Structure formats: structure tokens, C-alpha cells
Amino acid sequence: MTPTREIALGSLRLGGGNPLFLIAGPCVIEAEAHARKMAEQVARIAGDAGLPFIFKASYDKANRSSVKGFRGPGLREGLRILEKIKSELKLPVLTDIHEPAQAEPAAQVCDVLQVPAFLSRQTDLLVAAAKTGRVVNVKKAQFLAPWDMSNVVEKVANAGNDQIIVTERGASFGYQNLVVDMRSFPILRKLGYPVVFDVTHSVQIPGGQGHASGGQPEFIEPLARAGVAAGVDGIFLETHDNPAASLSDGANALPLSQLAGLLARLKELAALVRRWEKT
């Protein structure tokens, strides 16, 4: 299998046959102290596992199921918190953007700008993210086939940015259900850019609780193992120290207590897959 291209992110090397990397953190910034604690703990666990790590957290969750859902601290306060985490903990950070005007201020702080799945065909948003020069992580929409992402990455590349990551997060399968087609990973790899598997959103049950999404976190590990075996470059996980109390997407989050064991097993499997790819 031909390796995807390598992206340099500071000292990290993503894709290109390099070791499996991790994007992880809470769904949303709930409070400054909580975000920092999660960043510290996930960084320690990822470091112990020997996995390159990018901290993720959103300053705004603009697509909540209900108008009553917690959205986060907002752009200015959220970026202030992420900047402190980045500078004080020496971590690369990732956050979502939802409108073209958010791209430039987010890029002043964040190393990776993420385009949410629901917005992955929004040309103006993709171009604005690309023009910042930051790494752009585009999540494949639940309604798109993997080969449709060729048009998406072309929009980013044509705007002058080839620092692109493509993330699979499941496909709609009837009402309130998602499935992951494992054929998606080799298809996405043919685009030439690093491919990430967003495992925790793939076990989400959209709108399953009426006012919020549900989830099946018991399937996080088997799906993660399958994605790594299929050759993904990175894994995306939303994790929380107390998912039951999480203010967003707790139903599909990985309990922090389970992260170390999962990463150890994924690292071992990824090393085996990379040996196979070299033969």
C-alpha cells in the first residue's frame, strides 16, 4: 500500500508511513481548568504510549441537537484557553471552525483547523481555512461517499495549501445510525493525504436521546482496531474523565481511564501493519 504524504507539524511527522498519531481531547471546552487537566492527562498517556499527540477541544459546538445544548465558551475565550494550553504545555492544538471569518483568528492560535463533517462541502470555509497556511483537517460528511472527498481536498489544495488531513467519521445508515465502511480507508488513502479515523463520532447515535445524541462506546475499541488494521495514519478520540457528566457528546466519549490500554494495543497493531506495508 502506497504511503500517504508526510505532513510536518513542528517536531511531529504525520502520515508518510510514520508511527500512528493521536488527536484527542474533550468534545468542547467546558472550563479552563478542566480543559487544561484533560490536556495534561491525555498528553501524559499518549507520551507513555509513544504516540505523537495533538490536543483537540472546541470553543463552540454550533451543530448541537437542541438549542438548550451547551455550546462552549465562544471564539475569543476559547482561543485564549487553547493558547495557554499550547504555550504552557507545549502541545499542538486543533479546533473546529464553522464560518470563514473564524479561520484567521483560530489560525493565530491553533496548529490544525478542523472543518466539521456537516460543513465539509462549504467552499468558502474550506478556502478560508486553506489560506491561513495551517494544517486543515476535513471530516468526511456522513452523507458523502469516500471518493467524493476528492472534490473536497481539491478545494483546499487549489487555494494553495497541501497540508491536508482527511478524517472518516462514519456514514448515515437509515435514521439515527452510523456505520463505518472499512473500504473507505484505502479509498481515502489514494487521495494522497494522511487519513484519520474519528472513532468516537462513528459510534454516535445522532439525535438518539431526542435533545442530544446517544452513543455506543462499547464499540470504540473494536472499530479502532479495525481502522488501524486497515492502515489509517491517525486516530481521533474524544475522551472525558467523567463521560456521564460531560456537557457535550458524553454518550459516545471514551472514558479517560480506558485510554492507556487502548493506545497500547493500537500502537502494537499499527507497528505490525506498517511492517506489512513495507514488504
VOPAGU-2260 file (C-alpha; in pm, 1 decimal, decimal comma):
REM VOPAGU-2260
SITE   aa  ch    i         X         Y         Z
SITE  MET   A    0       0,0       0,0       0,0
SITE  THR   A    1     145,7     337,7    -103,0
SITE  PRO   A    2     209,6     562,9     197,8
SITE  THR   A    3      28,3     894,4     220,0
SITE  ARG   A    4     233,7    1212,5     208,2
SITE  GLU   A    5     412,2    1330,7     520,0
SITE  ILE   A    6     298,9    1646,6     696,9
SITE  ALA   A    7     541,3    1825,1     928,8
SITE  LEU   A    8     375,0    1977,0    1234,6
SITE  GLY   A    9     654,5    2115,1    1448,2
SITE  SER   A   10     853,2    1812,7    1558,5
SITE  LEU   A   11     569,5    1576,1    1466,2
SITE  ARG   A   12     560,7    1385,0    1139,2
SITE  LEU   A   13     213,3    1281,6    1030,7
SITE  GLY   A   14     141,8    1027,3     757,8
SITE  GLY   A   15     404,9     905,8     516,4
SITE  GLY   A   16     440,8     571,7     692,2
SITE  ASN   A   17     532,7     738,9    1021,5
SITE  PRO   A   18     401,4     599,3    1352,0
SITE  LEU   A   19      31,5     620,4    1431,8
SITE  PHE   A   20     -60,2     961,5    1571,5
SITE  LEU   A   21    -337,5    1064,8    1807,8
SITE  ILE   A   22    -583,5    1354,9    1803,6
SITE  ALA   A   23    -771,5    1353,3    2133,9
SITE  GLY   A   24    -939,1    1562,1    2398,8
SITE  PRO   A   25   -1284,6    1657,9    2522,8
SITE  CYS   A   26   -1557,8    1744,0    2276,0
SITE  VAL   A   27   -1589,6    2101,8    2398,1
SITE  ILE   A   28   -1406,8    2336,2    2633,3
SITE  GLU   A   29   -1621,4    2306,3    2945,4
SITE  ALA   A   30   -1399,7    2522,3    3167,7
SITE  GLU   A   31   -1038,3    2635,3    3155,1
SITE  ALA   A   32    -930,3    2416,4    3446,9
SITE  HIS   A   33   -1098,8    2107,9    3300,7
SITE  ALA   A   34    -952,1    2159,5    2952,0
SITE  ARG   A   35    -603,9    2200,4    3094,8
SITE  LYS   A   36    -639,0    1893,7    3316,4
SITE  MET   A   37    -755,7    1685,9    3020,9
SITE  ALA   A   38    -469,4    1812,0    2804,7
SITE  GLU   A   39    -214,8    1725,6    3073,3
SITE  GLN   A   40    -354,7    1379,2    3136,6
SITE  VAL   A   41    -404,2    1281,4    2772,5
SITE  ALA   A   42     -56,7    1412,9    2685,2
SITE  ARG   A   43      95,1    1200,8    2960,9
SITE  ILE   A   44     -91,1     888,6    2846,6
SITE  ALA   A   45      -1,7     946,3    2481,3
SITE  GLY   A   46     359,7    1010,8    2578,7
SITE  ASP   A   47     375,5     689,9    2779,8
SITE  ALA   A   48     240,5     507,0    2473,2
SITE  GLY   A   49     494,7     677,9    2247,6
SITE  LEU   A   50     230,0     826,8    2017,1
SITE  PRO   A   51     258,3    1174,0    1861,9
SITE  PHE   A   52     -28,5    1376,6    2010,0
SITE  ILE   A   53    -242,9    1673,4    1906,8
SITE  PHE   A   54    -482,9    1813,0    2168,1
SITE  LYS   A   55    -833,9    1888,9    2046,2
SITE  ALA   A   56   -1120,2    2082,0    2201,0
SITE  SER   A   57   -1388,5    2302,6    2051,5
SITE  TYR   A   58   -1462,4    2661,1    2157,1
SITE  ASP   A   59   -1809,5    2629,0    2005,0
SITE  LYS   A   60   -2029,8    2334,9    1910,4
SITE  ALA   A   61   -2250,2    2506,1    1657,6
SITE  ASN   A   62   -2449,6    2199,9    1549,1
SITE  ARG   A   63   -2597,0    2085,6    1879,2
SITE  SER   A   64   -2916,8    1879,7    1860,3
SITE  SER   A   65   -3107,9    2120,9    2083,9
SITE  VAL   A   66   -3095,3    2496,4    2129,7
SITE  LYS   A   67   -3051,0    2417,0    2501,5
SITE  GLY   A   68   -2730,0    2221,2    2442,7
SITE  PHE   A   69   -2405,9    2360,6    2584,8
SITE  ARG   A   70   -2201,0    2515,9    2304,6
SITE  GLY   A   71   -1879,9    2623,3    2476,3
SITE  PRO   A   72   -1712,7    2949,0    2580,9
SITE  GLY   A   73   -1711,0    3106,5    2235,1
SITE  LEU   A   74   -1435,9    3208,7    1996,6
SITE  ARG   A   75   -1241,2    3467,3    2196,1
SITE  GLU   A   76   -1243,8    3294,2    2534,5
SITE  GLY   A   77   -1195,3    2950,3    2381,8
SITE  LEU   A   78    -890,6    3059,7    2185,5
SITE  ARG   A   79    -745,5    3223,8    2495,0
SITE  ILE   A   80    -771,2    2891,3    2678,3
SITE  LEU   A   81    -625,1    2695,1    2387,3
SITE  GLU   A   82    -336,8    2940,4    2356,3
SITE  LYS   A   83    -247,5    2887,6    2722,8
SITE  ILE   A   84    -260,9    2510,4    2683,7
SITE  LYS   A   85     -45,3    2529,1    2371,6
SITE  SER   A   86     217,3    2759,4    2516,2
SITE  GLU   A   87     236,9    2627,6    2870,9
SITE  LEU   A   88     211,6    2255,0    2792,9
SITE  LYS   A   89     398,9    2276,9    2462,0
SITE  LEU   A   90     127,9    2091,1    2273,6
SITE  PRO   A   91      -4,0    2133,8    1920,0
SITE  VAL   A   92    -375,8    2211,5    1930,1
SITE  LEU   A   93    -672,9    2157,6    1699,2
SITE  THR   A   94   -1015,7    2318,6    1698,7
SITE  ASP   A   95   -1321,3    2340,5    1473,2
SITE  ILE   A   96   -1415,5    2643,6    1270,6
SITE  HIS   A   97   -1767,1    2698,8    1142,5
SITE  GLU   A   98   -1754,7    3022,3     943,2
SITE  PRO   A   99   -1490,8    3170,3     710,6
SITE  ALA   A  100   -1439,9    3467,2     943,4
SITE  GLN   A  101   -1327,2    3232,5    1221,2
SITE  ALA   A  102   -1037,7    3087,9    1022,2
SITE  GLU   A  103    -782,0    3365,0    1066,7
SITE  PRO   A  104    -825,4    3421,8    1441,8
SITE  ALA   A  105    -826,4    3046,4    1505,2
SITE  ALA   A  106    -511,2    3007,0    1294,8
SITE  GLN   A  107    -328,2    3261,5    1510,7
SITE  VAL   A  108    -350,8    3007,4    1795,4
SITE  CYS   A  109    -419,1    2661,3    1657,8
SITE  ASP   A  110    -187,0    2435,7    1460,5
SITE  VAL   A  111    -470,0    2246,2    1291,3
SITE  LEU   A  112    -802,5    2388,3    1174,4
SITE  GLN   A  113   -1080,6    2132,2    1152,9
SITE  VAL   A  114   -1373,8    2159,2     914,2
SITE  PRO   A  115   -1672,0    1973,2    1065,9
SITE  ALA   A  116   -1835,9    1694,1     869,7
SITE  PHE   A  117   -2162,9    1880,3     815,0
SITE  LEU   A  118   -1965,1    2167,7     658,1
SITE  SER   A  119   -1715,0    1971,1     453,3
SITE  ARG   A  120   -1856,0    2088,7     118,8
SITE  GLN   A  121   -1870,7    2457,8     213,8
SITE  THR   A  122   -1628,3    2606,2     -36,1
SITE  ASP   A  123   -1579,5    2943,9     132,2
SITE  LEU   A  124   -1499,2    2776,2     465,3
SITE  LEU   A  125   -1251,6    2534,4     307,1
SITE  VAL   A  126   -1077,6    2812,7     115,5
SITE  ALA   A  127   -1057,8    3037,9     423,0
SITE  ALA   A  128    -902,8    2755,0     624,6
SITE  ALA   A  129    -657,9    2677,5     345,3
SITE  LYS   A  130    -542,0    3037,7     308,3
SITE  THR   A  131    -427,1    3051,3     670,6
SITE  GLY   A  132    -146,1    2809,8     585,2
SITE  ARG   A  133    -231,4    2589,1     880,9
SITE  VAL   A  134    -286,5    2216,3     854,2
SITE  VAL   A  135    -650,5    2160,2     754,9
SITE  ASN   A  136    -831,2    1852,0     883,8
SITE  VAL   A  137   -1150,9    1791,3     688,3
SITE  LYS   A  138   -1401,8    1543,3     822,4
SITE  LYS   A  139   -1590,0    1344,8     561,6
SITE  ALA   A  140   -1959,1    1425,1     578,8
SITE  GLN   A  141   -2193,3    1147,9     686,6
SITE  PHE   A  142   -2372,3    1188,2     352,7
SITE  LEU   A  143   -2063,7    1162,9     130,9
SITE  ALA   A  144   -1901,1     859,1     -27,4
SITE  PRO   A  145   -1525,8     836,6      33,4
SITE  TRP   A  146   -1446,3     907,9    -332,2
SITE  ASP   A  147   -1646,8    1232,0    -306,8
SITE  MET   A  148   -1370,4    1368,8     -83,5
SITE  SER   A  149   -1152,6    1417,9    -391,8
SITE  ASN   A  150   -1356,1    1730,9    -469,5
SITE  VAL   A  151   -1322,6    1849,9    -111,2
SITE  VAL   A  152    -944,6    1820,2     -90,0
SITE  GLU   A  153    -916,7    1978,9    -435,9
SITE  LYS   A  154   -1080,9    2294,0    -299,8
SITE  VAL   A  155    -821,8    2317,8     -22,5
SITE  ALA   A  156    -527,8    2235,1    -248,8
SITE  ASN   A  157    -637,7    2480,1    -519,4
SITE  ALA   A  158    -636,3    2752,4    -254,1
SITE  GLY   A  159    -263,3    2691,1    -216,6
SITE  ASN   A  160    -248,9    2456,0      81,0
SITE  ASP   A  161    -146,5    2091,1      54,8
SITE  GLN   A  162    -123,4    2041,9     432,0
SITE  ILE   A  163    -441,2    1834,6     441,3
SITE  ILE   A  164    -571,9    1557,4     665,3
SITE  VAL   A  165    -886,6    1363,6     573,8
SITE  THR   A  166   -1094,7    1213,4     854,5
SITE  GLU   A  167   -1354,7     936,5     832,8
SITE  ARG   A  168   -1634,0     956,5    1090,3
SITE  GLY   A  169   -1895,7     712,9     967,4
SITE  ALA   A  170   -2177,5     727,0     715,7
SITE  SER   A  171   -2551,0     768,6     773,0
SITE  PHE   A  172   -2730,5     435,0     767,5
SITE  GLY   A  173   -3101,5     494,4     797,7
SITE  TYR   A  174   -3231,5     710,0    1079,8
SITE  GLN   A  175   -3007,2     784,0    1382,3
SITE  ASN   A  176   -2742,4     532,2    1292,7
SITE  LEU   A  177   -2390,5     541,4    1152,2
SITE  VAL   A  178   -2176,8     270,2    1002,3
SITE  VAL   A  179   -1810,7     261,6     905,2
SITE  ASP   A  180   -1728,1     110,0     567,8
SITE  MET   A  181   -1373,7     -20,5     603,9
SITE  ARG   A  182   -1328,7      16,4     228,2
SITE  SER   A  183   -1328,1     388,6     294,8
SITE  PHE   A  184    -973,5     388,8     434,0
SITE  PRO   A  185    -784,0     257,2     129,2
SITE  ILE   A  186   -1004,1     472,0     -94,8
SITE  LEU   A  187    -925,0     785,6     106,9
SITE  ARG   A  188    -554,1     697,7     116,4
SITE  LYS   A  189    -548,9     711,8    -264,3
SITE  LEU   A  190    -608,2    1086,9    -235,2
SITE  GLY   A  191    -250,3    1103,3    -107,2
SITE  TYR   A  192    -308,2    1279,1     223,0
SITE  PRO   A  193    -290,3    1140,3     579,3
SITE  VAL   A  194    -610,2     959,5     678,5
SITE  VAL   A  195    -753,3     971,1    1029,5
SITE  PHE   A  196   -1032,1     762,4    1181,0
SITE  ASP   A  197   -1265,3     952,7    1414,4
SITE  VAL   A  198   -1370,7     652,1    1617,1
SITE  THR   A  199   -1585,6     813,4    1884,3
SITE  HIS   A  200   -1812,1    1006,8    1647,9
SITE  SER   A  201   -1853,2     688,5    1446,0
SITE  VAL   A  202   -2023,4     521,1    1742,7
SITE  GLN   A  203   -2256,5     816,5    1790,1
SITE  ILE   A  204   -2633,3     779,1    1754,0
SITE  PRO   A  205   -2725,9    1120,6    1612,8
SITE  GLY   A  206   -3021,9    1268,7    1795,4
SITE  GLY   A  207   -3068,0     937,1    1973,1
SITE  GLN   A  208   -3167,6    1096,9    2303,1
SITE  GLY   A  209   -3413,2    1336,6    2144,1
SITE  HIS   A  210   -3248,7    1650,4    2282,7
SITE  ALA   A  211   -2896,6    1515,0    2230,1
SITE  SER   A  212   -2703,9    1240,5    2054,7
SITE  GLY   A  213   -2663,9     897,4    2203,8
SITE  GLY   A  214   -2380,3     655,3    2154,3
SITE  GLN   A  215   -2240,8     304,1    2177,8
SITE  PRO   A  216   -1895,3     346,5    2334,1
SITE  GLU   A  217   -1858,2     -29,1    2376,4
SITE  PHE   A  218   -1771,8     -38,5    2004,7
SITE  ILE   A  219   -1488,8     217,9    2021,5
SITE  GLU   A  220   -1211,5     -36,7    2064,5
SITE  PRO   A  221   -1317,4    -292,1    1800,9
SITE  LEU   A  222   -1369,4     -17,7    1543,9
SITE  ALA   A  223   -1039,0     148,9    1634,2
SITE  ARG   A  224    -856,0    -181,1    1593,6
SITE  ALA   A  225   -1022,2    -237,5    1256,7
SITE  GLY   A  226    -930,9     109,9    1134,0
SITE  VAL   A  227    -568,0      73,0    1240,2
SITE  ALA   A  228    -554,4    -267,6    1072,2
SITE  ALA   A  229    -688,0    -102,6     755,2
SITE  GLY   A  230    -390,8     133,9     756,9
SITE  VAL   A  231    -504,0     471,0     892,4
SITE  ASP   A  232    -234,4     724,6     975,9
SITE  GLY   A  233    -402,9     857,8    1287,3
SITE  ILE   A  234    -681,5     804,5    1538,0
SITE  PHE   A  235    -922,2    1073,2    1659,7
SITE  LEU   A  236   -1080,7    1014,9    2000,2
SITE  GLU   A  237   -1298,3    1230,3    2220,2
SITE  THR   A  238   -1224,9    1133,3    2576,7
SITE  HIS   A  239   -1352,1    1257,4    2913,2
SITE  ASP   A  240   -1267,7    1188,6    3274,3
SITE  ASN   A  241   -1639,5    1156,9    3354,2
SITE  PRO   A  242   -1844,5    1098,6    3037,3
SITE  ALA   A  243   -2173,1    1089,7    3228,5
SITE  ALA   A  244   -2112,1    1449,6    3335,8
SITE  SER   A  245   -1977,2    1571,3    3001,8
SITE  LEU   A  246   -2150,8    1879,6    2862,8
SITE  SER   A  247   -2128,2    1752,6    2503,6
SITE  ASP   A  248   -2110,6    1408,6    2340,0
SITE  GLY   A  249   -2050,7    1221,6    2663,5
SITE  ALA   A  250   -2262,4     931,4    2537,5
SITE  ASN   A  251   -2000,3     840,1    2276,9
SITE  ALA   A  252   -1682,4     952,9    2455,9
SITE  LEU   A  253   -1409,0     714,3    2565,3
SITE  PRO   A  254   -1362,3     714,7    2942,9
SITE  LEU   A  255   -1018,0     854,0    3016,0
SITE  SER   A  256    -946,3     553,9    3237,2
SITE  GLN   A  257    -957,7     329,9    2927,6
SITE  LEU   A  258    -728,8     538,6    2708,7
SITE  ALA   A  259    -388,6     398,9    2811,3
SITE  GLY   A  260    -482,3      36,6    2748,0
SITE  LEU   A  261    -642,9     115,8    2414,4
SITE  LEU   A  262    -343,5     315,4    2289,9
SITE  ALA   A  263    -100,6      40,8    2386,9
SITE  ARG   A  264    -295,7    -212,9    2182,4
SITE  LEU   A  265    -339,2      21,6    1885,0
SITE  LYS   A  266      30,8     108,1    1880,9
SITE  GLU   A  267     125,7    -259,7    1866,3
SITE  LEU   A  268    -118,5    -325,2    1584,2
SITE  ALA   A  269      -9,0     -14,9    1389,6
SITE  ALA   A  270     356,5    -120,1    1406,4
SITE  LEU   A  271     265,1    -458,2    1262,5
SITE  VAL   A  272      62,6    -301,8     979,9
SITE  ARG   A  273     348,9     -67,7     889,7
SITE  ARG   A  274     587,1    -363,9     868,8
SITE  TRP   A  275     347,0    -536,0     633,1
SITE  GLU   A  276     322,4    -223,2     416,4
SITE  LYS   A  277     699,9    -219,5     367,6
SITE  THR   A  278     708,8    -573,4     231,8
